[in-house]
Amino acid sequence: MAMPRADLAATPVLEMRGIAKSFPGIRALSDVSFAAWAGEIHALMGENGAGKSTLMKILAGAYQADPGGEIRVDGRAVAIDGPAAAHLHGIAIIYQELALAPNLTVAENMVLGREPARGGRLDRRALAAACRPVLARLGVAFAPETIVGRLSAAEQQLVEIARAVMAHSRILVMDEPTTSLSSRETDRLFELVRQLRAEGLAIIYISHRMAEVYQLADRVSVLRDGALVGTLSRAELSAERLVRMMVGRDLSSFYTKEHKDPHERRILFAVRDIADDRRVHGCSFDLHEGEVLGIAGLVGAGRTELARLIYGLDPRTRGSLALNGKTIEVHSPREAIAQGIVYLTEDRKRLGLFLDMSVRENINVDIVEQDARWGGVRDFAAARRRSAAAMQTLGIRAAADTVKVGSLSGGNQQKVLLARLLETRPRVLLLDEPTRGVDIGAKSEIYRLIDGLAKTGVGVVVISSELPEILGIADRAIVMRDGCFVGDVEARDMTQETIIALATGAAHAAAAERAAP
């Protein structure tokens, strides 16, 4: 196990020793020990379900650990029996789902529960005066009086950080903080995280993205199946080593697809001149039987908008669709599903899943009419058998199919959504960022599922911002820029450089230079 950096204090600001946690039927954590020093960024990695969130919720006081473990702050054993106790000891956690009151101001959110009062009323002038130096220290552009609901996701995240700084937190946990951020916003966040490290905070950074860990982390600890696998120093980091620690196998096993020439197979689905004349401008492509077609491009290129037009979620101004050589009409998701076309949204929590419904209900919701019998009475046994089979086939980890989907990890939520789509027996599958927010092990399982569906003749379109994903699973890639197709690249010619050059316009600029007299 790696030792702390030489420039750090001898005593860690945080130690968690022998932490265990059990839920009914599940051992979530087993004898986990974890330490963080002031002035370091300690990344915490592992598959969804590995125990990262459970460990941090124990630290934050949301869960109580099983008897026998110990939490120490500055070398002293402390009892964290609730969120208030965690705050008292300088511990703050910023969850992936931000916990802000959108109807309140920035300043009110920063001191929520600790509001300065005068004569029993909130002293807004004192509040703004107290918050303004903190916001200036973080370099934000908004004022204490700004309503939080009017801020972007990145700005709201800064409010969460400001709240932690305002509370004089010394241990800051950040759970997947870049999930909804652009590359520019991510760079700004990284600058701020490094600034907080320089000011002496201990930062625990949870992420699935290895590039982020390489950029930020001083050390990385890996959990697998509720146990600590090990801790690596920055000098010891490598993608192969991290993957092996997280999933117990080599990185080379991830992309095992045998790329085939899709043109050897017949055209399954044809899109012609589809447009909304705002974000998508006359796109055409053919999807062959059993083909995995990647659609690449920068954020804002129009990839998601294209999928929504095909699926009938948004109205199109022109264009046509053909399935097996026959023109079809699709103006709504219901019509798309009836034709065998399904769409996996990039925002599974807001637009895809019913988080307050069970796994079984989510899997069966699109085909509930199939279980009607005897004049409309539902066959609940059929729904139960269907969800049990889906859980086994897709490896959905849940105590039972009756648990709420909102309680599952991101990877398992994605598998539930995929299971629901597959129950409609699709012929064309549109997948928008299918592995976003999903750990490495779940990614591998989703890749195998996509490959298996293609082998049965299903046509799969994968929209992804991760170029290694496109290169690894697609037989062919179409590149979009400014709502238009700007390149169609066969598997043998696909490289990150080729796709980026097309997506950024560099390839077009280079061609123009060569053509210039």
C-alpha angles and dihedrals in degrees: 000000000000120000122229121267115280093241094059126095119269093242119057116233088227133031126174110189127192095343116182132174132184130188124188105297094352133090100205099175132019122193096321119178122190134168136190129190128212110262098026138103109224113190119210115204139173142117121296104276093028091116103259096125093042091053092049093046088056088052090049093049095245091115131031116227121231115266117278103050129099138211118204128190116193088350095305124112112242135187114230103189097157145354092280091059091049091052090048089058093048098258120143129173128197108202124208087248102058116233102215132133102238094198093057129077125260091255093049090052092048093059100028106157092012101064117161108237136193119197092348093305131102110265099219094180092055090044094054092044091053094047099043096074091050092052090047090051089055092046097234123165099218130083130240089249094058116116108243094221089066093058127094121249090260092050092048089053088055088054089056090051091046089052090054092048091046089055090053091243116183098185116051122186117197116192114201091323097176099052095109099027131106120234091260092049089048091053090051091050091050090053090053093047090052089048091053090048090052089052090058105261120144106229122198107197120196115195143146092206113097094195089062092048091051091052099046116019127101089183136006127210120193128207124196125180092348096308133101109251095185149293126256130198120228091260091055096053121120132151092237093051094047093048091049090051094047102045105012096243140080127275089241090072092064102077106036097145118133104222114224132191103260092200089073088071130065123266110265102178130018126194116192128192094327114178147151091196091231109066102357121049117192106314122182131180144149123231114202128213110276093006126139105210118192122209112201135179144119124289108286095025091121101254097130091041089054092053092048091052092051092048094048096244091123127033117254126213094213144348140091139237129212129190118197089348095307122112112240133194116230118171100143139028090253090058090046093053090047088056092049097258118129132178130211107206121222089229102060095169099050102030107016116041136045096228095191092052126082128260089253094051093048093050093049102037097098095049102035091125090064089068095055115115140157095032099322105327110139122240098225092179090063091052090049093051091047095052092045090053092047092050091053096043096047096034095240108183111216134129089239139342088253095070118104115264090227090068094058128094119261094258093051091047089054091050091051090053091048090049090054092052093046092053088070089063095234127202094195121038120194110196117189111196092332095184101038110138090004124128124241096260093051090046090057091050092049091049090053090049092052091048091048093051091050090053089058091056100262114143111229128196113194119195109194140162090202108089095196087058092053092046092047103048108020126092089200137004132216115199122212129201127174093350095309137098109250102172145014111204126190119220093253090058099040115120131148089245093054094049095044091049090054095042094051097040092245091123091053092047092050091050090050091052091051091049094049115104 
